[in-house]
Amino acid sequence: MEDLEKNAGAKAQTVAIPGRLPSAMDRAVLAARIANDHKAKDVLVLDLRGLTPLFDFFVLCTGNSRRQIRTIAEEVDAGLRSVGDKRIGIEGYEASQWILQDYGDVVVHVFEPSKRVYYELEELWADAGRIPWAPSQS
């Protein structure tokens, strides 16, 4: 992960490494840090390896307004693109109550508070491990 950040513990600034896509875990952690930098709440990275063959990590976070939810989604996408990742799909951008961004092995969910409570993905995937992503969690 150190290759991805210029300043550890500072705002997530990424450095692309030509010809090498960072691991799914590194990209999930990067997405979590970017969301946090944009004031997302309750940022969580779930490790789904071994639980489903469809993806490896979920990044869950909450925004407080439609504008913030869109900004978080856009900034996460820009950050992941800067390290060579490419978004496969996006859902929910227009309504901006739950934006889902699919990167294949990493899926980023940006919720508005009531939708996060309603869908309870943390509970649905309760068997998933939690990945420490913040400098204080390491």
N, C-alpha and C positions, 0 to 999 in steps of 0.2 A: 504494500500500500504506500510505502514511502516514495516509490517511483512516481506515484500519482499526484503527490502534493508537494508544492514548493515550500510551504510553511506549515509544519506539523502543529496542530492545535489552532491554526488560524483559519480564516475563511477558505473553504475548499477551492483550491486553484489546481487545475489538472494540467498534466504534461503528457502529450501523446507520445507513445513509443512506437516508432515506425515498424510496421509489420508484426506487431504483437498486441493482441487484445488482452487486457488484464483479466484475471480470473473472475468468475461470476461473483465470488464473495467480495473481492475488491471493488467490483462495480456496484454491488448492492450497498456496501459500506459508503462508497462515494456518493451514491444517490441519497442515502440517509443524511450524510453530512451537508450536502447541498440543500436538502429540504430544511434541515435544522437552521442553516445559515439564512434561510428565507422565512424564519419564524414559524415553521410548522410545529405543531404540538404533538406530543405522544408518538414520537418517531420510533419505529420498531422494525428490526430486520429479523424475519423468520427463516430458519434453515429447514427447507422442505426436502432436502436430499434424502432418499430412502423412504419417503412417504408418498411421493408421486413421481412418475417418469416425465411429467409434463414441464416442470420447471424446477429450479434449485432454490431460489430465494424469492420471498415477498418483502417488499419495503412498504410499510404502512405508515401513513401520517395524516394529520388533520390540519385543515386550514379554516380560518374563521370567516372568510368572505369569498364570493365568487372570484373576485379579482386576485385574492391571495392564492386560492386553489389553482387558478390558471397560471399564475406566476411561478408557483412551486413546480408545476408540471413542465412548464417551458424551460425553466432553469435546470431541472434535472435532465431533461432531454439534451440541452446544450452541453452540459457537463459530460454526459455519457458519450455524446457524439465527439467531443474533444479528445476522448481516449480511444476512439475508433469503433464505438458501438453504434448500432443502427436500430432504431425503433421499428418493430415489425407491424405494430398496430396501436391504435389509440381509441378508446371508447369514452363517451361521457363528457367530452370537452364542451360542447354547446351548453348543456344544462349545468355543468360545473358543480354537481353535487357529489359525484364520485368519478374521478378521472382515473382510468386504468391505462397504463402504458406497458406494452409487451415488448420485451427485449429478448425473447426466447427463453433463456435460462434465468432471467431476472424479470419480475413483474412489479411495477411500482403502482401503488394505490394511493391516491390523494382524495381524502374524504372531507365532506362538510360534517360537523359534529353529529348531527342526528342520524345521518346515513352510516357513519362508523358504528354507532351504538346499535342501530337496527340490524346491520349485517354481521357484526361480531366475528370478523375473520380470525381474530386472535383465539376465540373460543372454538370456532370450526376447526382450526388447525392447532388445537391445544397441545398435541403431541410434538409439534415442531420446536426445535431448539431456538433460543434467542441468541443472536450474534451481537456481541458488544461492538458498538460502532463509534461511540464518543470517546475522546481522549480520557475522560474520567472513568469510562467503563473498561478500558483496556487493562 
